Amino acid sequence: MAKKKASSKRRSGCPLNASVEILGDRWSLLIIRDMMLRGFRSYKEFLESYEGIATNILADRLRKLIAHGIITSEREPSDGRKSIYLLTAKGIDLAPVLTEMVLWAAGHEDTGNQALVRQIQKDKELFLAGVRQRWAEKTRTAGSNLPGEVKPSPGTRRVGPATP
C-alpha cells in the first residue's frame, strides 16, 4: 500500500503524531465507527447518530477523511444528487485499532454496549474478519473500484452485524 508522504505541516515525523493529526479530533473515529460497525454511508445517517454531530463539523470531517484517503465519496446510484461514503482499504485497516480502543474503554470506563464488547472478547479475529467481509461486500455492492479491496479469505465465517 502506498504511503502518504509526511506533510510539512505536521509537528513531527512521529507515526503516533501523524495518527493523532489525522484521527485525533472528537468526531473522525466516530464517523469511521459508524461506517464500520453500523454500515452508515449517507450524510443523513451520520447526522442521525446518537452523538449529535453538527452539520458543519460533519461536512468538515468527511472532507478531511477523504483528503487523507480514509474514506471515499461516490454518487448515490439511485439519486445522483446525493453522495455515499465508503471506507477505503486504508480506512478498513483501522478496524483492529478501533477494536482495541473499544476493549480498552470497556476495561477502564463505565461504557454501554456490552454485547459488542463480549462479541469482541469472545473471538476478536472472527469479529475483525466479519467487519472486513461486510466492508468488502459493501464496496462490491456500491460498484467501487477501491484500491486494495479486501476479499474475504476462503472459509471466513460471517459475523452478524455489530452495533456500536
C-alpha positions as CSV (number, residue, x, y, z in Angstrom):
1,M,0.0,0.0,0.0
2,A,1.4,3.4,-0.9
3,K,2.3,5.6,2.0
4,K,1.3,9.2,2.0
5,K,4.3,11.5,2.3
6,A,4.6,13.3,5.6
7,S,3.0,16.7,5.5
8,S,5.3,19.6,6.1
9,K,2.6,20.9,8.3
10,R,3.0,18.1,10.9
11,R,4.5,18.9,14.2
12,S,6.9,16.0,13.9
13,G,7.6,12.8,11.9
14,C,6.5,10.6,14.7
15,P,4.0,8.0,13.5
16,L,1.7,8.5,16.5
17,N,1.7,12.2,15.9
18,A,0.6,11.5,12.3
19,S,-2.2,9.3,13.5
20,V,-3.4,11.9,16.0
21,E,-3.3,14.7,13.5
22,I,-5.4,12.6,11.1
23,L,-7.8,11.0,13.5
24,G,-7.4,12.8,16.9
25,D,-10.4,15.1,16.7
26,R,-13.6,14.4,18.5
27,W,-15.6,13.1,15.5
28,S,-13.5,11.3,13.0
29,L,-13.2,8.0,14.8
30,L,-17.0,8.0,15.5
31,I,-17.7,8.5,11.8
32,I,-15.4,5.6,11.0
33,R,-17.1,3.5,13.7
34,D,-20.5,4.2,12.2
35,M,-19.3,3.2,8.8
36,M,-17.5,0.1,10.1
37,L,-20.0,-1.2,12.6
38,R,-23.3,0.3,11.7
39,G,-23.0,0.4,8.0
40,F,-23.6,4.1,7.6
41,R,-23.0,5.5,4.1
42,S,-25.0,8.7,3.8
43,Y,-24.7,12.2,5.3
44,K,-28.2,11.9,6.8
45,E,-27.2,8.7,8.6
46,F,-24.2,10.3,10.2
47,L,-26.3,13.3,11.3
48,E,-28.8,10.9,13.0
49,S,-26.1,9.2,15.0
50,Y,-26.7,9.5,18.7
51,E,-23.7,11.6,19.5
52,G,-25.3,14.5,17.6
53,I,-22.7,15.9,15.3
54,A,-23.3,19.4,13.8
55,T,-23.7,19.7,10.0
56,N,-20.7,22.0,9.6
57,I,-18.5,19.7,11.6
58,L,-19.7,16.6,9.8
59,A,-19.0,18.1,6.4
60,D,-15.5,19.2,7.5
61,R,-14.6,15.8,8.9
62,L,-15.9,13.9,5.8
63,R,-13.7,16.2,3.7
64,K,-10.7,15.6,5.9
65,L,-11.2,11.8,5.9
66,I,-11.5,11.9,2.1
67,A,-8.3,14.0,1.8
68,H,-6.4,11.5,3.9
69,G,-7.6,8.6,1.9
70,I,-9.6,7.0,4.8
71,I,-12.9,7.2,3.0
72,T,-14.1,7.9,-0.5
73,S,-17.2,9.5,-1.8
74,E,-19.4,8.4,-4.7
75,R,-22.7,9.5,-6.2
76,E,-25.7,7.6,-4.9
77,P,-26.8,5.4,-7.9
78,S,-30.5,5.9,-7.3
79,D,-30.1,9.7,-6.7
80,G,-27.1,11.3,-8.3
81,R,-27.5,14.5,-6.3
82,K,-26.6,12.6,-3.1
83,S,-23.3,11.1,-2.1
84,I,-22.4,7.9,-0.3
85,Y,-19.3,7.4,1.7
86,L,-17.2,4.3,1.8
87,L,-14.2,3.2,3.8
88,T,-11.1,2.6,1.7
89,A,-8.6,-0.2,2.3
90,K,-6.7,2.4,4.4
91,G,-9.8,3.1,6.4
92,I,-10.7,-0.6,7.0
93,D,-7.2,-1.1,8.2
94,L,-8.3,0.9,11.3
95,A,-10.6,-1.9,12.4
96,P,-8.1,-3.5,14.7
97,V,-7.3,-0.1,16.2
98,L,-10.9,0.7,16.9
99,T,-11.5,-2.8,18.3
100,E,-8.6,-2.3,20.8
101,M,-10.0,1.1,21.7
102,V,-13.4,-0.5,22.4
103,L,-11.8,-3.1,24.6
104,W,-9.6,-0.5,26.4
105,A,-12.6,1.7,27.2
106,A,-14.7,-1.2,28.3
107,G,-11.9,-2.3,30.7
108,H,-11.3,1.2,32.2
109,E,-14.6,3.1,31.9
110,D,-18.2,2.7,32.5
111,T,-19.5,2.1,29.0
112,G,-22.5,0.7,27.3
113,N,-23.0,-1.9,24.5
114,Q,-21.6,-4.8,26.5
115,A,-22.9,-7.1,23.8
116,L,-20.4,-5.7,21.3
117,V,-17.6,-5.9,24.0
118,R,-18.5,-9.6,24.7
119,Q,-18.6,-10.4,20.9
120,I,-15.1,-8.9,20.5
121,Q,-13.7,-10.6,23.6
122,K,-15.1,-14.0,22.6
123,D,-13.2,-14.1,19.3
124,K,-11.5,-10.9,18.2
125,E,-10.2,-12.3,15.0
126,L,-13.6,-13.6,13.9
127,F,-15.1,-10.2,14.8
128,L,-12.5,-8.4,12.6
129,A,-13.0,-10.9,9.8
130,G,-16.7,-10.1,9.8
131,V,-16.0,-6.4,9.7
132,R,-13.7,-6.9,6.7
133,Q,-16.2,-9.2,5.0
134,R,-19.1,-6.7,5.4
135,W,-16.8,-3.9,4.1
136,A,-15.8,-6.0,1.0
137,E,-19.5,-6.7,0.3
138,K,-20.4,-3.0,0.6
139,T,-17.7,-1.9,-1.7
140,R,-18.7,-4.5,-4.3
141,T,-22.3,-3.6,-3.9
142,A,-21.5,0.1,-4.4
143,G,-19.6,-0.8,-7.6
144,S,-16.4,0.7,-6.2
145,N,-13.0,0.1,-7.6
146,L,-11.2,0.9,-4.4
147,P,-7.5,0.2,-4.4
148,G,-6.6,-2.7,-2.1
149,E,-10.1,-4.1,-1.8
150,V,-10.1,-6.9,0.6
151,K,-11.7,-10.2,-0.4
152,P,-12.8,-12.5,2.4
153,S,-10.5,-15.5,2.6
154,P,-12.0,-18.9,1.9
155,G,-13.5,-20.3,5.0
156,T,-14.2,-16.9,6.6
157,R,-17.3,-17.2,8.7
158,R,-19.7,-14.3,8.5
159,V,-20.3,-12.5,11.8
160,G,-23.7,-10.9,12.3
161,P,-24.0,-7.1,12.3
162,A,-22.5,-5.4,15.3
163,T,-23.9,-2.3,16.9
164,P,-21.7,0.3,18.5
